[in-house]
Amino acid sequence: MSNPTPTNKGRLFITGATGYIGRVVTELALSSGWATVHGLSRTPTGDTILSNLGATPIRGELSSLDVLQRESAAADAVLHLAFIHDFSGATPYSDILATDAAAVDAMATGLRGTGKPLVISSGCALVEADPAGAETDETAAIMANPPLERMKAEAYALR
């Protein structure tokens, strides 16, 4: 692996790189000096999206624990932006949370002892809106009765 410098920040691995936020983060990472960005991709369409952005597609899913661990170990930093958004009810939410927890563990295992960062994203649909109408930020209170149990994924990642 290369040593990150201001002009060559090394190798970045991103889950969710083909998503709404992930595409923008991938573009920004490449334009801000990351030498290579590897993005997790589930489909040939995702491969094309990443290739067109200038990133390297890595075939896998959040359940591809060997891929997540290998890519994390080879990266200088890891961004976990993916989450299984199955609102159909076909997959029990407890299974979705377990898949995310296993993915976090695999990426953390790849990074263990290196001092390299693992950044995990979340949404803001689990916090109360600012009562004065200002921007909602990390100081916002957690909803008393959130519509989903997504907070369990965040609590697990922060343990």
C-alpha positions in Angstrom: 0.0 0.0 0.0 1.1 3.5 -0.6 1.6 6.1 2.0 -1.1 8.8 1.7 0.3 12.3 0.8 -1.6 15.5 0.0 -1.4 14.6 -3.8 -1.8 10.9 -3.4 -4.1 9.9 -0.6 -3.8 6.2 -1.4 -6.6 3.7 -1.8 -10.1 4.2 -0.6 -12.7 1.4 -0.3 -16.4 2.4 -0.4 -19.5 0.3 0.2 -22.6 1.9 -1.3 -20.4 3.7 -3.9 -23.2 3.3 -6.5 -25.9 4.8 -4.3 -27.3 8.3 -4.2 -24.7 9.6 -1.7 -22.0 7.1 -2.7 -21.7 8.3 -6.3 -21.1 11.8 -5.1 -18.6 10.7 -2.5 -16.8 8.6 -5.1 -16.5 11.6 -7.5 -15.3 13.9 -4.7 -12.7 11.3 -3.5 -11.2 10.9 -6.9 -11.2 14.7 -7.6 -9.6 15.4 -4.2 -6.6 13.3 -4.6 -7.4 9.7 -3.8 -5.2 7.6 -6.1 -7.7 4.8 -6.4 -11.2 4.3 -5.2 -12.6 0.8 -5.0 -16.4 0.6 -4.8 -18.5 -2.4 -3.9 -20.8 -3.3 -6.7 -23.6 -5.9 -6.9 -24.4 -5.8 -10.6 -23.0 -5.2 -14.0 -24.9 -1.8 -14.0 -23.1 -0.9 -10.8 -19.8 -1.9 -12.4 -20.5 0.5 -15.3 -21.5 3.3 -13.0 -18.2 3.0 -11.0 -16.0 2.6 -14.1 -17.6 5.7 -15.6 -16.8 7.6 -12.4 -13.2 6.5 -12.6 -13.4 4.0 -9.7 -12.6 0.3 -9.7 -15.7 -1.9 -9.2 -15.4 -4.7 -6.7 -18.1 -7.3 -7.1 -19.9 -8.3 -3.9 -22.6 -7.6 -1.5 -22.7 -6.7 2.2 -22.9 -10.5 2.8 -19.6 -11.0 0.9 -17.6 -10.9 4.1 -14.3 -12.2 2.5 -14.5 -9.4 -0.1 -15.2 -6.8 2.6 -12.3 -7.9 4.8 -9.8 -8.2 1.9 -10.7 -4.8 0.4 -10.6 -3.1 3.8 -7.2 -4.7 4.6 -5.8 -3.3 1.3 -7.3 0.2 1.8 -5.9 3.3 3.4 -9.4 4.2 4.5 -12.9 2.6 4.4 -16.3 4.3 4.0 -19.3 2.2 4.8 -22.2 4.0 3.1 -24.3 1.0 2.2 -27.4 -0.4 3.9 -30.0 -2.8 2.7 -33.1 -0.7 2.0 -35.7 -3.4 1.7 -39.0 -1.8 2.7 -41.0 -4.6 1.1 -40.9 -6.7 4.2 -39.5 -9.6 2.2 -36.4 -9.6 4.4 -37.0 -9.4 8.1 -35.4 -6.2 9.5 -33.5 -8.3 12.1 -31.8 -10.1 9.2 -30.9 -6.7 7.6 -29.4 -5.5 10.9 -27.5 -8.8 11.3 -26.1 -8.5 7.7 -24.9 -4.9 8.4 -23.3 -6.0 11.7 -21.4 -8.8 10.1 -20.3 -6.4 7.3 -19.0 -3.9 9.9 -17.1 -6.7 11.7 -15.5 -7.9 8.4 -14.3 -4.4 7.5 -13.1 -3.8 11.0 -11.2 -7.1 11.0 -9.5 -6.0 7.8 -8.4 -2.8 9.5 -7.6 -4.0 13.0 -4.3 -2.8 14.3 -3.6 -0.5 11.4 -4.9 2.8 12.8 -6.7 3.3 9.5 -10.2 4.8 9.6 -13.5 3.1 9.1 -16.2 5.7 8.6 -19.8 4.5 8.9 -22.7 6.6 7.7 -26.3 6.8 8.8 -29.3 8.8 8.0 -31.2 11.5 9.8 -34.6 9.9 9.7 -34.1 8.6 13.3 -33.7 11.9 15.0 -36.0 14.6 16.0 -36.2 17.7 13.8 -34.8 20.9 15.3 -37.7 22.5 17.2 -36.7 26.0 15.9 -36.5 24.8 12.3 -32.7 25.0 12.1 -30.5 22.4 10.5 -30.6 19.0 12.1 -27.1 17.9 13.2 -25.4 15.3 15.4 -26.7 16.9 18.6 -30.4 16.1 17.7 -32.3 13.9 20.0 -33.1 10.4 18.9 -36.8 9.8 18.1 -38.8 8.2 20.9 -40.5 5.9 18.4 -38.5 5.7 15.2 -40.3 4.0 12.3 -37.4 1.6 11.9 -34.9 0.0 14.2 -31.9 1.3 12.2 -30.4 2.8 15.4 -29.5 -0.7 16.3 -27.0 -0.8 13.4 -25.5 2.5 14.6 -25.3 1.3 18.2 -23.6 -1.9 17.0 -21.0 0.0 14.9 -20.2 2.3 17.8 -19.6 -0.4 20.4 
